[in-house]
């Protein structure tokens, strides 16, 4: 039953456009997975689930980039294209919501570390080789927080024996 509910919510997230709703959906899935505990998903399902979460993170990152580009174009444009104070406030709020969504999605990855540790090797490999190096290049407070969420959960739930030779790198 928990698998069905979490899959339905995950599928609904594909078409959802409101960040507040996406955050609530991510938190609901986190609670379902945490309550169901280990064994809810098999290796293939864990990989498919975490790949989808990483896709949601990338979509959010794309929206942040579009907002930044739009803001820069509006600031550099002629007088009639410039954003007024209200537009800038709305844009900053959208970016704040995107960052909150990314943290909620990072918590989903963390709950997978906690409940499906033995199936997280493909996720850890993808995080270490692709995702985290990109995030680490951005020194903003939001990206640092995202990075800390992921690394903290890796250390807490996976530990040195799982992470092996990359453990010292993660702990730094």
N, C-alpha and C positions, 0 to 999 in steps of 0.2 A: 504494500500500500504506500509506504514512504517513497519507494522508487517511482511509482506512478505519479504521486503528487509533485515530487521534485522535478521529474521530467516534464510534466505539464507546465510548471512554472518556468522552467528553463526555455521551453518552446515559446511560451508567451513573451519572454524577454526578447525574442527575435524581432517581434513586431512593435514592441513598446517604444515610445518616443520620449516619454516624460522621465527625467532622471529620478525624481522623487519616487515614482512607481518602480523603476528599475532597482533602486536602492532597497526598497521594501521587499521586492521579489528576491533579491540576493540574500537579504537577511533571513527571509522565510526559508529559503533553500538551506542556508547554513544551519538554522535551527532543526530542520528535518533531518539533515545528514548527521548532525551531532546527536540528536535523540535516537536515531536508528542505530548509530554506532558502526563498528567494524563489520565488514561483510555485506554491507548494503549493495556495493558494486564490485564487479569483477574487474580485472586488470584492463580489459578493452573498454569497459564502461567508464572507468576512472580516467583513462587517457582521452576518450571522447568528451567527457564532461569537462576536464581541465583544459582541453584544447578550445572548447566553446567559451569557457571563462576567459582564456587568453585572447580570443577573438573579440569578446565584448570589451576587454581592456583596450585593445588596439582601436576599435571603433570609437571609444571614448577619447583616446589620444588623438585620433583623426579630427574629431569635433573640436578639441582644444586647439589644434593647429589651425583649423579653419577660422575659429574665433580670433586667434592671434593675428592671422593674416588679414582678416576683415578689419580688425581694429587698426592695424598698421596702415592699410590702404586708406581707411577713412581719415586717419590722422594726417597722412601725407597728401591726400586729395585736395581738390579745390574746395572753396568755402561751402558750396551747396552739398557736397558729398560728406562733409565732416560730421562726426557723431556729436550729438549734444550730450549734456551731462547725464540725462536719464538713460540714453542709449548705452553709455559707458558703464553705468551702474548695472544695467540689465546684463551686459556682456560679462562683467566681472562676476555677477551672481551665477550665470551659466557656467563659467569656468570653475567656480567654487563647487557647484553641484557635480560637475564632471570629476573633479578631484575626490569628492566624497564617494561617488560611484566607484571609482577605482579602488578606494580603500575597502569598500564593501565587497568588491570582487576579490581583493587580496585576502580578505577574511575567508572567503570560500576556498581559496587555495590552501589556507592555513588549516581549515577544518578537514580538508582531504589529507594533509600531512598527519593530523591527529588521528583520524579514524581509518584511513586506508594507507598507512605508512608503507606497507610492503608493495603497494602498486604505484608508488610515486616516483620511481626511478626515471621514467621518461619525462615527467614533469620537471623534476629537478634538473635533468640534463638540458632541457629547453630553457629553463629559467637561467641557469648558469651561463650557457653559451650564447643565448639570443636576447632574452628579455632584460635581465638585470644590467648587463653592460650598457644598453641603451638608456635605461633609467638613470644609471649612475652618472652619465654625462650631463644630465640636467641637474643643476645644483639648487633648484628651487626648493622651498620648504615643503611643498606638496609632494614632490618626487622623493625627497629625502624621507619623508614620513612613509610613503608607499614602500620604499626600499627597506626601511626598518621593519615594517609589518611583516614583509616576506621573510627577511633574514632571521628575525626573531622567532617566527614560527618554524623555520627550518631547523634552527638550533634547538628550540624547545621540544619539538615533536619528532624530529628525525635523529638528531644527535650525532656524535662523532663516528659511531660504528656504521651508521647508514651512509653518511656523507663521505666517509673515507678520506682520501687525500685532499678533497676540496674543503674539508672542515676548517682548517686554519684560515683559508681565504674568506669563508663565510663569517667567521667570528670577528675578523678584522673589521 
